[in-house]
């Protein structure tokens, strides 16, 4: 498990690179259909998660111990906090992310994976290993106000603060060269806002089920505080999370309840309500006027059966972006990188000019690591 970093920590050294360009370790987490692999048939439904609590970063909510999803467990073990000094916070913000195992390669741009509204880097639990094992330098980062960053000082979490935080932590401080920015759902609006304000930091953009045509929550600063707090109380509730998770996917996954628990894990941190309310009352994202200002080449990826954002918006976005291609994932809902990770990874790698997916598929078909996983299906 990566060590926690303090404000006095030196610049982050990247861990040693993985030897294989694309091993099938990631395939042990996703089946041949691209879905999450179920637990072995011999495992008891009531068995505890196969990971001792001491293996998780201590800042994660204790509820992580009840998660059984193997991919989520593995990625959660790798979450760490890195110090970020911003202009809106007196002390560095310990910001959560998953850093790449692959050594920096100046010949290819790093890939920075954002997440959707009120989510976390665990959203990438299935696709992240596929991208990493394909040789990409992939960062999964938590947007300020969500995820597992330490916000005990209650810093502002409005759009400008989220933008500066992303710039300071994952570009100016650590990455320091143009990156491929991947934004799913509301993360697409975050990516557009960032790319327009810091075009030198972004080489390409990838949007997945992009939520970019909403006009935000408007200015709610004069609304009585109990109103937005009542809203986030409902947002955190298990019934709403169950409904939203069901709506997000084309078919009910095997580990449906586990997926719900993973999706609300960050909500259990003590500052989540304050951070979310601060974002809501300051207006949220409205990037309608920024879309046509995007200069980078873009991939617009959509689930064919997205029940949250109409695919009509995918065609509209493709037309309004100066340089964009559109790809769809069949029989898939709003979050392809969770529901169809292998297909999502193929589209991303193809867009980035990678030739590793053919090798990956060949390796997957031959690897003995897949035998126990497939037999458990």
Order of alpha helices (4+ residues) and beta strands (2+ residues): alpha-beta-beta-beta-alpha-beta-alpha-beta-alpha-beta-alpha-alpha-alpha-alpha-beta-alpha-beta-alpha-alpha-alpha-alpha
